[in-house]
């Protein structure tokens, strides 16, 4: 990716900070703001419009199954060519 911020802790919504102290809420560990999570991948469920999140649990509305918020759907296509359409 050309964006230098891509995948960095300081742009992840699961990382919180107080001044220069950063923490990952997924793994409950201290992180560096310029660090990158090995679990982060493009197309993760956290950015999918078909995932509902309630009380810290994620559920895929397409399959009805619970999912890990940082999982990547098998139907994910970064080019959008295989997007799912509903009528």
Phi, psi and omega in degrees: 000148181275338180283119184294340181280348188305121176079007182277150179301325185287357174241004181275133181286352177265002176253133179240157181215156173227100186069236180266003180267120182244147178219141176269121182280341178286314184259354178057048179226161175282137180229170175264140183300332179265005179287170179223133181284132178293344179272347183288130177214146176297145181086014181291155185302332182299337181256007184269136180284352181260017179245129175255136182243126180216127179053040177078003178248142180250142179224133178280122181282348177279318183259339183083002182265149172291148182220160172281132185300336179259012175287162175244129182291142177298335181272001181292131177228110184298339179272347180078008184288331183251031181299147179273129179244144181240142180249000000 
